[in-house]
């Protein structure tokens, strides 16, 4: 078939739905609703400086209206749109302690977990931030879903992805099963996401590594040895890797997905209150792990376990994360499991 140009994300979703005769269109509907929420958030992010919604909430904008912080805004937008979309039975948000119900009469067969605006320390300084999402099929019966519907392994996700609000707004998603990872760029002049990165494959070998080096004095030996190895010269006597650390997981991950790289947020001795590192399994690690694996990469903990196999016990469970190009994550696994 000749390659088509200018494919919108809705068209792509419809096409992939048709490749699965058992599909009812509900997942497509869910993703389409999410995309609308993403467009609203993207518009707000682009206007944030003008609208006066950077920084703390409790401010008024230039029109004298009450305004919310951007992460509040993103959270509310997602909840408001998705609670009445009719395709999900329960939600979990990185910003909310407990489960989030949907409107009575609008219960559907999926669940949605999201980090509404990842990279919060970058919100006020025009650095890329993003929304990460994860979709499971519900397990419980009845109308509203419950906690057990959200506490499912990453390997049971039916869709996952993210939207980056950066120099352009880019949506990346996968529905698994070898359907691939696809990237779409928002054309703000027409308000549509167009296919810009079809069938993304993460380069097997990395050029970059991403870790917060400022914590190096708190690292365990395995992390230190691995990073030391990455810094060694290659056989030609040249430097092999560059360090990039934006401090927005979603942005660091995206760059590594496109260019080849490994991102680490391992356990360390600094965070005694966070023995498993900082990142959340349900809202960050599991969805990105699904994208990474579907693109040919890997995602493990810093003791070598596959992220997608971890059974969540808690909505806000944290997990050490090593994710990215196959060769570098495999090398990391050797270091982390040496014993
Ligand atoms: P942030 O706290 O700014 O929201 O998940 C949280 C996160 O950002 C990730 O996006 C990012 O990779 C990480 O924390 C940065 O943490 P450090 O400042 O500890 O490196």
Boltz pocket constraint, residues with backbone or C-beta under 6 A from the ligand:
constraints:
  - pocket:
      binder: B
      contacts: [[A, 117], [A, 118], [A, 119], [A, 120], [A, 121], [A, 122], [A, 212], [A, 247], [A, 248], [A, 249], [A, 250], [A, 278], [A, 279], [A, 280], [A, 284]]
      max_distance: 6.0
